[in-house]
Amino acid sequence: MTERGIISGYQGSKPREVLMSKERWEELKMSPEQAEMGSTDGE
């Protein structure tokens, strides 16, 4: 998810930050071609 820009990188004991808005997340969920492109890493 870090590579996709959804959450921030590892920062020791600090929690990761959410970088993507809820609206953008909904857009990506609704677009089947985006979902296919994002799953090419075997997840």
N, C-alpha and C positions, 0 to 999 in steps of 0.2 A: 504494500500500500504506500510505502514511502516513495518508491520509484514512480508510482502513478500520481503522486502529488496529493494524496488524500490525507496523509498524516505526516508530521515532522519526523526527522531522524532521531536516533537514540541519543539521549542526553544524560546518561548516568541514571541516577535515582529519580530524576524529574519525569513527570508524565509527558507523553507525547502530545503535541497539539494537533487539533483537527484543522487542516488547511483548506478544505473544500466546503463550500456552502451547501446547505441542505437542498437548495434549489438546483445547484449544479449536479448534485448526487442524483436527484430525481430525473434530471435530463438524461444522464448517462444510463440510468436504469431503464428508461423508456426507449432508448435507441439500441436496437439489437446489433447493429454493425459495430458500435462502440464496445459492447459487451464482448463480442467475438474478438476484436482487436486486443482488448485488455487481457484475454485469457490465453494468449499465445505462450506464456511462460510456464504452462503446465499446472496451473492452479485449478 
